[in-house]
Amino acid sequence: MLTDPLFYALAIPAVILLGLAKGGFAGVGAISLPLLALAISPVQAAAILLPVLILQDLVGVWAFRRSWDRSILMLMIPSAAVGIGLGYLLAARVSATAVLAVLGAISIVFALHRLWLARGGGVQAPKNAPLALGALLGAASGFTSQIAHAGQPPFQMWVLPKNLPPPVLVGTTAIFFAVINWIKVPAYLALGQFTAQNLMTAAVLAPLAVVSTFAGVWLVRRIKAEQFYTAIYVLMILVGAQLLWKALAG
């Protein structure tokens, strides 16, 4: 497994935030991959986090296995698979520097989008938008998920206007990302990133992710999260800018 102290100095808070996101602080986990990319290549960082995400998905899918929207999943999962394929081609065909730049850009856009939503903004698909738009947003979700484990914004742009009951919204989201995380597995295998070193590192980090998931469930009911969210997304913009700077300088 990895032994670099800098990696673990970044990985420990990154995995805690990933667990908090699964536990109820939606969106904050998107900073996890950019943080790890400050120490290792973004493709390797994504491969280390993917088994952790799959482990966490089991909890959400089990909890909401009876509450989900079939039509949304039937539309968006196949198109997300196309987006995952495009993300794989990007990672396989271009340099690590280019992937770093894309990750930095996605991080900045994601954080700005979340800050805008927190202040009452937002761009959503019309309630009766054509299915082709949903497929396009599904592909965008798959692409950003493959590159940065940050597929929520395109997914939410299609799903939120449907005004689903809260359990159905949570269940549909949990199942969608659980499925596309498994779809990403062959892509990472093809990239040669599921090495013994990466899998051992993921195994070391997994218990921390599980504990922080339960911590998120406990904390989300007890603290006001507005300032916490703002601090995380501002940090995400700074990290994204650092990744872009590294890419341009390298």
JOSUL-V663862 format. One line per field, one symbol per residue. phi: phi as a letter, one per 40 degrees, with the letter a starting at -180 (. if undefined). burial: # if it has 9 or more other C-alpha atoms within 8 Angstrom, else .. Layout:
# JOSUL-V663862
phi: ???
burial: ???
This chain:
# JOSUL-V663862
phi: .cbcdcdccccccccccccccccicdhccccccdccccbbcccccccccccccccccdcccccbcbbabcccccccccccccccccccccccbbcccccccccccccccdccccccdcbgcibbcddbcccccccccccccccccccbfbccdccccccdccfcddcccccccccdccccccccddcccccgcccdcccccccccddcccccccccdccccbbccdccddcccccccccccccccccccc
burial: ......##.#################.##########.####################.##..##.###..##.##############.##....#############.########......##.......###################.#########.....######.########.###.###.#.##...######.##.###########.#........##.###.#########.##...
